Amino acid sequence: MIITLVKPEQRAASVALGRVAGNFGIGSGATVAGFIVASAQRLSSFQILYFFDAVTFAGFALIVLAAVPIPRAGIVTSDRRQRNRLFARSLEIGSSSL
């Protein structure tokens, strides 16, 4: 999705930024969850953790719905079709090995 939203000369930087943001989110989320679980005196602290997760997920979904434009469908060339087939085939092979 990132590739369709940015200019070709900005693709490398945008993909890198997306990966950094994802890694930061995973690391900070695990850290916060660890502190919540470590301070767990009662079962309700886990419920707070799940509630907080649900609230942040809903907030992110609203931001994406409001801020990210829906890309228009372009003309699909035969080269692009072939790449999509290869990608789909690699997913089939990868999922069958699980």
Secondary structure, 3 states (H helix, E strand, C coil): CHHHHCCHHHHHHHHHHHHHHHHHHHHHHHHHHHHHHHCCCCCHHHHHHHHHHHHHHHHHHHHHHHHCCCCCCCCCCHHHHHHHHHHHHHHHHHHHCC
